[in-house]
């Protein structure tokens, strides 16, 4: 085996190792992103005997009440500059 063939074999092995590590890193990053997604509520345990259910209409009403927009009493100030 020549020195060139040996170098190619080592380079091929290194490329395969990097590909495996990159794939594993992608899987780990995906799992972390899924676990820490801000769009999902954290699961909490409840005490025995207590139960509370919130219907979707109640939760929608609560979330829309948090971001109400008040009516403006004055006209907005607009400036335009044309050169």
C-alpha positions in Angstrom: 0.0 0.0 0.0 1.4 3.4 -1.0 1.5 6.4 1.2 -1.2 8.1 -0.9 -3.6 5.1 -0.5 -3.0 5.1 3.3 -3.7 8.9 3.5 -6.9 8.5 1.5 -8.0 5.6 3.8 -7.3 7.8 6.9 -9.1 10.8 5.3 -12.1 8.6 4.5 -12.3 7.3 8.0 -12.1 10.8 9.4 -14.9 11.9 7.1 -17.1 9.1 8.2 -16.4 9.8 11.8 -17.3 13.5 11.3 -20.5 12.6 9.5 -21.6 10.3 12.4 -20.8 13.0 14.9 -22.7 15.6 12.9 -25.7 13.3 12.7 -25.6 12.6 16.4 -25.3 16.4 17.1 -28.3 17.1 14.9 -30.4 14.5 16.8 -29.3 15.9 20.2 -30.1 19.5 19.1 -33.5 18.5 17.8 -34.3 16.7 21.0 -33.2 19.7 23.1 -35.2 22.1 20.9 -38.3 19.9 21.2 -37.9 19.6 25.0 -37.4 23.3 25.6 -39.9 24.7 23.1 -41.6 27.8 24.5 -44.8 27.0 22.7 -45.6 24.1 24.9 -46.6 24.4 28.6 -44.6 22.6 31.1 -46.3 19.6 32.7 -46.9 19.8 36.3 -48.1 17.3 38.8 -51.3 17.9 40.7 -52.2 17.1 44.2 -54.4 14.0 44.7 -58.1 14.9 44.7 -57.7 18.3 43.0 -58.9 18.7 39.5 -59.4 21.7 37.4 -60.2 21.8 33.7 -60.0 24.8 31.5 -61.9 24.7 28.2 -60.3 26.0 25.1 -62.7 28.9 24.9 -61.7 30.0 28.5 -58.0 29.8 27.7 -58.5 31.7 24.5 -60.4 34.4 26.3 -57.7 34.7 28.9 -54.9 34.9 26.4 -56.8 37.5 24.3 -57.5 39.6 27.5 -53.8 39.8 28.2 -53.1 41.8 25.0 -56.0 44.2 24.6 -55.4 47.4 22.5 -56.9 50.6 23.7 -58.5 53.1 21.3 -56.4 56.1 20.4 -57.9 59.5 21.2 -55.6 61.6 18.9 -54.4 61.4 15.3 -50.9 59.9 14.8 -48.1 62.4 14.0 -46.8 61.6 10.5 -43.9 63.3 8.8 -42.8 62.9 5.2 -39.7 64.1 3.7 -39.2 64.2 0.0 -35.9 65.2 -1.5 
